[in-house]
Amino acid sequence: MREDQSTFQVDLRGIVDLLSHHLYSGPRVYVRELMQNAVDAVTVRAQADDRPALVLVPSDVAADGRLHAMDSGVGLDEDDVRTFLATIGRSSKRDELGLARSDLLGQFGIGLLSCFMVSEDIEVVSRRADGPWVRWVGHADGTFELTTLSDGLADGLAEGDDRSTWLSQGPGTCVTLAPRRGTEHLLDSTSVVDLARHFGSYLPHRVVVRTAAGEVETSTQTPPWRREDPESRRAACVELATTEMGGPPFHVLPIRVPAAGLDGVAVIVGQRSAGAASGRHRVHLKGMLLSDQVPDLVPEWAFFVRCAVDSQLLRPTANREALFDDDLLEQTRTEIGTQVRAWLVRLAATQPARMRQFLDVHQVAVKAMALQDDELLGILLPLLPFETNQGRSTLPELLATTDVVRVAATLDDFRQIGGVLAAQGVALVNGGYTFDLELARRLVDIDPTAVVEVVTPADVDGHVRLVSEERLREVAGPLDDVRAALDDAQVDVELRAFAPVSMPALLVDDGDRRGRREIRAAAAEADDVWSALLGSFDDGGADRPRLLLNDANPTVRRILTLDDAGLRRLAAESLYGRALLAGGRRLRPVDTALIDRSFNALLDRAVDTVDPPVRRLEPGGTTP
């Protein structure tokens, strides 16, 4: 057997396009990557001179119409250029230079590729220590030229070139970009100043942008959460939350995670947040803004929290727009959650009125937390309001009026029987909302004397009265007409008496009947084997919903005494339609057709009973 060993063929243009255009979210990040490279170069050099860490000269200011980024870092020699720029996929500069992972912000070669989003070519001129200057020009097609400039001023760079002046003062690196068509605006003064401030305002190193109006300092600002004066610190954090994080906050909570070298604020948002729209956070690494859309910094239940933080030790992903999901991030996430939880406990214990305001905004999140934490459950459950058939109430308030807390498991069940129980003075909690049923059941964990009972539509029989046999014989014929009228709708009709008297009919459909319908429908569509298997789960019980006509209702009693059987059938269909709508039930096509038919027929009858007005003719045959 012959075995050939070969290497992969790599399309350099395709690789460069993939990394530069698809690794990053958009071209604006090129400024961040230039700043990151400059900061890392200054960190490696470990000594400063009179120059800023980075000077950015926008394309509309530079004499040659290109953007220049000039740093005062360690610089590169020819070997460095081949290692970091000319070989995609080589180890990062931290490995080559023997630095700890936490010392540097990124990877020089990969980060520089982002510049291909705004320029077809990237020119790098660099000088390391007192060595020769080198020039590297990389192209978007994957090719490059590398030149050693033995005399930087005379061999390659024109006299008066800003880069010549810059590198003659000490080591460093100059990156030059010619604007790609369609991206010219991203390299002009306005954009460069805005982007430098956006990404680097908290950097501890000087970053300067040259503009026509003079030099603009865009860095070395103190983060709001590190201001010394408490009032100034609070005001600055509230302003940050309001302008950059979604609006006026409910509260701004200082947070610290020493293990990650992290400090900042957790902003408790002042408006309702959906769990699906999980929080996005402003994350800085050593002062550089990673992104203002970083996910997964807090536990899932804390979706009402938006964080603004700076970390010294958390790791970014390759595109520097998210955090690497490692053990340190998980520890950070847990610790932030613990601090948010502790704040909630303090709020509930010391500011109950403020806590109720918080609950009005963030009920769902608090309910999720309470179910996961027994201590929080004991603190928060007594404060949580629940919907009942008698209005909103807390569980302790219900316990003050009844020995049993009754709960409907679903919204449909609550709609079906809530009105009947309310008319009899029986409170019913709507457990159909997220977490409410589980929370109501957990009431016994904080009050062992409490009794919680789940009520279903099948239990309604205990709250309605049977009609006497004599009454049933009296209306037997009309009831048969009503049952015949509703037979196509697959509903059973019963005559009962119940409160409130104003409710003419109640549609009851419990879980057992729904389950039987589903089994039988599936069996009807299945083959013989599956049909037999499904049939073994069928207990043979009734599967049709029950329409309870209220014999205490005057309208129902009149319908049952009508001489016009046709009108009685139309009225029965109308009562069924009303019961469907009152219970919030989803309408089947047969239900929609029945409601339309009965409404139109009753309307026709009403119109037919109105005599047309007699119109008096004026002399000459005209009407007045």
N, C-alpha and C positions, 0 to 999 in steps of 0.2 A: 504494500500500500504506500502510495506516495503522498506526502503531506507538505503543502506549501504554507509558508508563513509570510504574511503581508501586513502592511500597515493601512489604517484607514486613510481614504482620500478626503481631504478637507477643502471645502469651498471657502476661501478666506473672505471673499466679499459677503457671502451668506452669513458667516460667523460674525463678522463685524456688524452687519445689518441687524442680526438677531440680538446681539448684546446691546447695541446702542439704541435701537428703536423699540425693542420689545421687553427689555429688562426693566426699563424705567416707565413711570406713569405718564411722563410728558417732558418736553424739552426744557421746561423751567429749571429742572434739577441740575442743569449743567453748572450753574453758579454755585450751588451747594457742593458739587464735586470738586470744583476748582478751589473753593475755600477749604474743604476737607484736606485736599492734597497739600495746600500751603501750611495748614496747622500741623499736619503730621511731619512735614519737612522741618518746621521750626522746632517741633518736639524732639526730633532726632538730632538736630544740631546742638540743642541744649545750651545755647548761648545766644545772646541778643546783641544787635548793634543799633545804630540810631534809626534804621529804617523800620517802617511798619512790617508786620508779619506778611501782609499782602496788600498790594496796590492794584486796583482794577481800573483800566483805562478803556472806557466804552468806545465803540466804533465811531460814534459821531464826534468824539473828542480827539481820538488818535489821528495823527497826520496821514497815515496810510489807509484809513478807513476800516481797520481791523480792530478787534478787541484784544487787549493785552492783559494778562494776569501775571504779575511779577511778585514772587515771594522771596523772603530773606532766609529761607531754610537751608538745609544741609547741601542741597545741590546734587547733581548726578554726574558721574564720569561715564566713559564709554561702556564699561562693563555693566554699570547700573542701568543704562539705557537699554542694553540688550536684555537685561533681566526683567525690568519692570514694564518696558514699553513695547519691545519688539517680539515678546513671546507671550501670547495669550494663554493663561492657564498655569503659569509658573507660580511658585509660592509667593506669598505676599511679602511686603517689605518688612513687616515685623519679624518674620522668620529669618530673612536674610541678614537683618541688622541685629538679631539677638535680643529684641525687646520683648517685654511681656505683652500678652494679648491686650491688656487694658491700657497700654501706653498710646496706641494710635487709634484713629477713627475709622480708617478704611483701607482699601487696597488701591494703590496708585494706578496701575495699568487698567484695571477694570473700570475704576471711576472715571478715568480720562476718556473712555469710550463714549460716555454720555455726551461729550462735545460733538460727536458726529451727528447728533440730532440737529445741531444748529450750524454746522460747518462741514464742507466736503473734505477739508484738510486740517490737520492739527500740526502746528509747528512748535517744537520745544527747543529752547536754547538754554543751556544750563552750565553751571560751573561749580565744581566741588573743591572746597579748600583753595589751594593755590594751583590746582591742576589745570589742564587745558580746557577750553570751552568746547562743548559739543552741541551740534544741531541735529535734531531728529525731525523729519517731516513724515507723518503718517497720512495715508489716503484711505478713503472709504472703500476702495476696492481691495484692501488688505495688503497693499504694498507700502514700502517706506524707504527713505534714504537716510543714512547716518553719516555725518561728517564731523571730523575733529577740526576745530578752529584753533590753530596754534597761536594766533594773535587775534583775539576777538574783535578788536576795532578794525584791523586792516584786512582780515581774512573772513569776509562773509557778512559783517554787519556794518552799516553805513555810519559814518561819524554823525553824532547827534541823534542816533536812534535811541529811544528811551531805554531799550534793553541793554544797549552798550553802557549807558550811564549807570544803570542799575547794577549790572554785574561787575562793573569796574570798582564798585564800592564794597563788594564782598560776595561770598558764595550765594547761590540761589538758583531759582528756575523761573523762566519766562515762558508762558504758554500763549500762543497767538492763534486767533480764530478769525477767518474771513466769513462773513455772514452767508449762510445758505439762502437761496431764494425762498422767500416766504417767512423767514425767521429774522429779518433785519431788525424788527422792532424789539426783539428779545436781547439784542446786543447794544441797544442805545442807552443813553444815560438814565432816562426815566426807569426803564426796566431793570437795569443793573443795580441802581440804588435801591429800588423796592425789593428785589430778590435778595440782595446782600443783607438788608435789614430783616427780611422775613426769615431767612435761614440762620443768620449769624449774629443777631443783635446781642445774644448772651455770651458770645465767645470771649474768653479772657485775653485774646490777642488782638492787636490793632488791625483792623481792616479798613482801608481807605478807598473811596471811589473818586476819581478825578472827573470833575464836570466843568462845563464852561463857566460856571459861577464860582468855582473853587473846589477844594477838597472836602468831601463829606465823610465823616466818621460814622461807620455803620455798626460798630461792635462795642464791646466792653460795657454794655448796660447791665445793671444789676437786676436779676429776675425779681418780680414783684414779691415773691414769698421770702426773699432774703433781705428785704429792706429792714433797717434796724428799728425805726419808729413804728410802733404798733398801729397807730391810726393810719399812717401813710401806707403801711404794708396792707392793711385790710382794704383801704380804698383802691389801691393799685390792683389787688387780686380781684375785687369786684368789677373793676373796669375791664380787666383781662377777660373775665368770664362773660361780661356783657357784650364786648366787642368781638371776641374771637371764638366763643364757645357756646353760642346759641341763645343769648339773651340774659336778662337779669337773673341771678342765681337765688335759690332758696337759702343756701348757706354755702360758705367757703370753708373747707376743713383742711388745716395743715396736715401733711402726711410726711413720714420719714420711714425709709427702709434701709438701715445701715448696711445690711448684707449686700445690697446692690448699689451702695453709694448714692442713694436716691433721696431727693427731697422735692417738695412741690406742694400742690394743693389738689384736693378732691372737690370738685364743684358739684354741689347737689342742685340739679337743674330745677328751675322754677315752673316748669310746665310738664304735663303728662308725657311719659316716654313709653313707646311700645317696646316690648321685649325683643321683637324682631329687628327693630332698629337699634341694635346694641350700640353702646357708647363708643365714640371715637375720641382719641386722646391726643394731646399735644405732647410729644416726647422729644426731649433734647438729650443728646449724648455729649457730655463734656462741653455743654454750651451750644452745640450745633443742633439746629432743629432737624430731627429725623423726618418727622411728618406731623401734620395736625390731623391725620386720619388713621392713627395706629389703633388696631383692634386688640382685644384680649388682654388688656392690662388689669382689669378688675374681674371678680367672679361674675358669672352669668346673671345671678340674681340682682346684681348692683347696676342694672342698666339705666338707672337714674343718675349715675355718677359719670362725670367727665373730668379727666385728670389733666393737669399741666405739670410736668415734672422734668427734672434734669437728673440723669444717672451717669455715674462714672464707670459702671461695670456691666450693665446690660449689653448684650451683643445684638448688632443689627443683622438683618438678612443681607444677601448679596446686593440687592438693589437699594439698600439703605432706606426702605420705606416701610418697614415693619420690624418687629423684634423677633429674634431667634427664640423659638419655643423650647427652652431648656429648663433644667431644674431651678436655675436662679430666677427665671421669669415666673415659674410656678410659685416659688417661695414669695416673690414680690407680690404676685396677685393675691395670694392668701393673706399676706400681712396687710395689704391695703384693705381687703375685705374685713379683716379683724378690726381695723381702726374705724372704718365706717360703721360697723356693727356697734362698737363701743360708744360712738357718738349718738347712735339711735337710742341706746339704753339710757344714756345720760339725759337725752332730750325727753324721753318718756317719763323719767323719774323727777326731773326738775322743772320742765316746762310743758305741762300737759296741754295747754291751749295751743302752743306752738306745734306740739306733736299732732294734734288734731288737724291743723292746717296742712302739715306734711302728709297725713293720711288721705286728705281730700285730693291731693295731687298724685300720690304714688301708692295707692292701695295695693295694686297687684304685686309690686316688688316687695312690699312689706309682708304680704301674705305668704309669698314664696319663702322669704327669710324665716318667718315664724315657724313654718312647717319643717325647716331644716335645723332649727335650733330650739331646744327645750326651754332655755332661759328666756330667749326672746319671745317664745310662745306665751309664757306666763306673764310677760310684761305687756305684750302688744295685743293679744287676743281680747282682753277686756275692753280695749279701746277701739277695736275695729267695728265699723258700722256694717250691718247686713240689711239687704232688702227683705221686707216681710210683706204679708198681705194687709198689714196695718200701718205701713210706713217704715222708714229706716229706723233701726234700733240696734243696740249692742246686745250681745248675748247676756251679760249680767242684768240689763234692763228687762229682758224677756223673763229671766229667771225670777225676777221680783214679782211677776204677775202670773206665773204658771209653774206647775211642778214638772212639766215635760216640755222640752224644746223640740218642736216638730219641724222637720226639714223635708222639702221636696228635692229629690235627687237631680231633677232636670228642669230646665225652663218650661218644657211642655207640660210636665206634671204640675208645676206651680201654676201655670195659666189655667189648667183644667179644674183644679180643686181649690185654688186660693180664695176665689170669691165666695164659694159655699162656706168654707171654714170661717172666713172673716165675718160673714153675716151671723154666725153663731158664736162670735166672740173668741174663736180659736185662732191663735197666732200661728202662722206658717212661714218659715224662713225659706227664701229662694236659694237653694244650693246649686243652681245651674250655672252660676258664674265661676270663673276660674278660681280654684282652690277653696271655694266657700263650703262645699260639702265636707271636704277633709278637715277644714278648720272647725266646723260645727261639731264633728265627731270627736275632735280632740278636746272639746270643752271638759270632758270628764277627767282629763289629765291634770287640769288646774283646779277643778272643783269636783272631787269624787262624789259629792252628793247629787250632782246634776244627772238628769236622765235625758238622753238625746234619742229621738225616734224618727226614723226615715218613713215618711208618709208617701204612698203611691196612690194613683187613681183608684186602685182596687179597694182602698180603705174608705172611699167616699160613702160606701153603703152604711157605714156606722154613723154618718152625719146626715142622712136623708131618711125620710119616713116612708114606710110602705103604705100603699093605698088600700082601703078596705075591699074585701071581696065583693061587697054590694056595689061599691063604686065601679069596680072593674067590670062587673056584669052590665052596669048601666051604660058604659061607654065602649063595650066590646066591639060593636060594629064600627064606629068611627076609628077606634084604635087599629082595627084590621085595615081600614083604608089608608091610614098613615103608614103602617108597616109595608103595605103594598107599594105605596108611592116611593118609599126609600129603599126598597129591596135592591134596585139596581145600583144604589150607592154602597151596598154591602154594609149596612148598619142595622143593629138591633134596636128596637124601640121599646122603652119601658115607661110606665106612668108612676111617678113618685111625687112626693111633696117635700119641699125644702125651702130654706131661706138662702138668699133673699127672695122675697116674693116677686121683685122686679125682674128676676132672671127667668125667662120662659123655658129655657132648655139648657142642658149641660151635656156636652160630649165627653165621654170617659173612655179612655183607651190605655189600658195598663200594659206593663212590659210583658206579661205572660201572653196576652193576646197578640201583641206585636210579634213576639218571638214565634208563635205558632204560624202566623201568616208568612213570615220569612221562610220557615222550614218548608211549608207546603208549596210556596212559590218556587223555591229551589228544587224541590222534588219533582214538580210538574215539568221542569225544564231538563232534568237530568235523565240519564239512561236508566235501564232497569236496575242495575247493580247499585248505583248511587241513590236512586230513588228509594230502594228498599232500605239502604243504610240510613238515609235521612228520615224515613218513616219510623225507624226504631226510636227516634227522639221525639216523636209526636205523641203527646199524651191523650189526644182525642178531644181536648177541651175546645171551647168556643174561641173563635179568632176574630170576630167582628167587633168593631167599636160599639159602644152603647150610647144611644141618645136618650137621656132621661128628660121626659117632659114633666114640667113642674105643675102639678095639679093645683098648687096654691096660687098660680099666676092667672089673673082674670082673662088674659088673651087666650091662654091655652084652654081654659074652660069654655070660652065662647067658640073656639075652633071645634072642639069636640061635640058641640051641640048644633053645628051648622047642618041645614038640610041639603045644601049644595055639596055633594061629594067631591065634585071637581075642584071647587074652591078650597075645600078642606085639604085636598092633596097638594094644591099649590102652597097653601099656608104651611103645611108640614115641611115642604121643601125649603121654604123661606126660613123656618125655625132651624132646620139643619144647617143651612148656609150661615145663619147668624152665629150658631154655636161653633162652627168651624172657624170663623173669623175671630170670634171672641177668644178662642183658645190659641190663636196664633199658629194654627196648623197649616202645613204646606198643602196646597190644593192640588188634587189629581185632576186630570182632564175631565173625568166624569163629574167631579165636584164643581169645576168651573162651568161646565155646560148646565148643570142643575141649577146653579145660582142664577145664571143668565136667563134660563128659561122661566124660572119662577118669578123673577123680577119683571121681565117683560110681560108675562101673562097677567100678573097682578096689576101692572100699570095699565094694560089694555082694558081690564075689567073696571078699573077706577075711572078711566076716561069714558067708557061706555055708559056709566051710570049717571054722568053729568048731562042734563038736558041742554041742547044748544039754545042760546038766547034768542028770543023772538025779536026780530028787527022790524021796526015800524017804517012803512013806506010813506014818503012825502008825496004831495000832489005832483003828478008828472012821472011817478014811478021811481023817484030817487030816494036814497036813504039819507037821513040827517048826518 
